[in-house]
Amino acid sequence: MCGIVGAIAERNVVPVLMEGLRRLEYRGYDSAGLAVAAPQGTVHRVRAVGKVASLADALEANPARSGTGIAHTRWATHGAPTEGNAHPHVSGDRLAIVHNGIIENYETLRDDLLADGYEFASETDTEVVAHHIHRELDRGATDLFDALRQTVSTLRGAYALVVMSADEPGTLVTARAGCPVVIGLGIGENFVASDVAALLPVTRRFVFLEEGDMARLTREGVEIYNAAGQVVERPVRESELSADAMERGHYRHFMQKEIHEQPRAVAETLEDRLSNSRVMVEAFGHEARDVFSRVRAVQIVACGTSYHAGLVARYEIERLAGIPCRVEIASEYRYRKPVVTEGTLFVTISQSGETLDTLEALRAAKTMGYLATLGICNVPESGLVRESDLVLMTRAGPEIGVASTKAFTTQLAALSLLTLALARKERMNDAEEASCVAELAAVPGQLERALTMEPVIAVLAERFVEKHHALFLGRGIQYPIAMEGALKLKEISYIHAEAYPAGELKHGPLALVDADMPVITVAPNNTLLEKLKANIQEVRARGGELIVFADPASGIESGDGLTVVHMPEHVEDLQAPVVYTVPLQLLSYHVAVLKGTDVDQPRNLAKSVTVE
């Protein structure tokens, strides 16, 4: 979590730091702070509890101006969200540091520093790093970079660090392990941040640090060192994103904007990957055709919403490709000893490509004898992309809302491409593939029609304002969609929501059903429809309030305790998971709006989970 930004320039960098923080606030908003090199040869620090706007207010009362500075927006891990625990952390009045990540051995390091007479003003693991760097300087480190190099050699865990010292006001130093760091290149000025988005207003040229890299930034240039301490050149990339890609436009919230961007995002995910009624296997990488020809099983690993996408893919891969598929939560996968069968493709799914549990699972998988690794991701220069053998980018564009929407539906589209590519080998003839490709190509249009339901769903949301619990049901491939719907409602409205396979209703959850617990289900017109109708009757018989998003041809009609919302017509099996996701997203969004919660920045959450 957490967002970091640093700048070194001839001009005053405080406005640059503040705009960078605003653009990184999706990574954490428990507190914010900045530190700059003060004219009197000290570090001037300003911090505030809460969002970046609170820091802006604090700066009005305590102005800062400098050509060198660092800043941070926090998602709390070690220590409560207080001003004392807010970054930047300092050691003395001349050294400041910002940190994204977790230092696992901080207690041992803290005890050692306490024995040396260092005093701690916070509960964080980060302050340990600040004091350690200070001690290395006292012990004879040649400069700030050398002190950081010696310090990181003692650290265990994940970190992106940016450090400044009043003794070297023309320098920033940075290091990464497990957390992203990007350097922005200017003319006579340079920048560093957690994400390209933070720096788009000041540069379009970026260098992405790789695992174990360290860098020294001055106004004149950037020096990068690899984990072995050797000077290296990392490629300079020009971002295609514009600064206004991070703006809400006429939408009330980023989440609403991103829901409405889904037709375009899914279309771009499919673009150039479908040709002549076939999936372009080469879109996965030059070696994809050979790798896919040898796949005998698939192992999918992901977290959160991406995990739900993987569960949908399991149904599709086993139905269409006829090969076994397992799906696991990344944080759990890492701590067991999986049995790897011959010819298994290891697939990771992540919006950011920097989710630490998923990255660590990928790294572990590389030692386990998997056939190959495939990353499905939205961020081109992320760790997941760099470390995977094969890659398919989802092309969702920036997703700022914490509750993932377009990232999910583009992941579903990408996984459908994977399914068809794997199915071609043995199970699917040309005519069947052509039919599936046509279904996929029609999905953006289906999404456009689904979005026209928003006014109806906004009215429906009024029923949830006073509710405290909700139950989502789905059968077959729609069960993971029900899980995703429940997650969205929990994330942004704080209503307790659970999801179950509809057939499990009578094995316990039915005991919870009453008039105060609405039940939401999705009912596409498939082979499980009649089974689902029976489950619906079970709920009605117990006085439960039912809301059903149903195919117009389903034969389900509104009645006492039953509200039916008709979906677009002719939604086919391959399309249904993507299309039926939209009304659940819209329902959660409008419930949250009516409840007055912070839709884009829900409590206790942040995006880009780069800590375990």
Secondary structure by P-SEA (a helix, b strand, c coil): cbbbbbbcccccaaaaaaaaaaaacccccccccccccccccbbbbbbbcccaaaaaaaaaacccccccccccccccccccccccccccccccccccccccccccaaaaaaaaaaaaccccccccaaaaaaaaaaaaaaaccccaaaaaaaaaaacccccbbbbbbcccccccccccccbbbbbbbcccccccccccccccccccbbbbbcccccccccccbbbbbccccbbbbcbbbbbccccccccccccccaaaaaaaaaaaaaaaaaccccccccccccccccaaaaaaaaccbbbbbbcaaaaaaaaaaaaaaaacccbbbbbbcaaaaaccccccccbbbbbbbbccccaaaaaaaaaaaaaccccbbbbbcccccccccccccbbbbccccccccccccaaaaaaaaaaaaaaaaaaccccccaaaaaaaaaaaaaaaaaaaaaacaaaaaaaaacccccccbbbbbbcccaaaaaaaaaaaaaaccccbbbbcccccccccccccccccbbbbbbbccccaaaaaaaaaaaaaaabbbbbbbccccccccccccbbbbbccccccccccaaaaaaaaaaaaaaaaaaaccccccccccccccccc
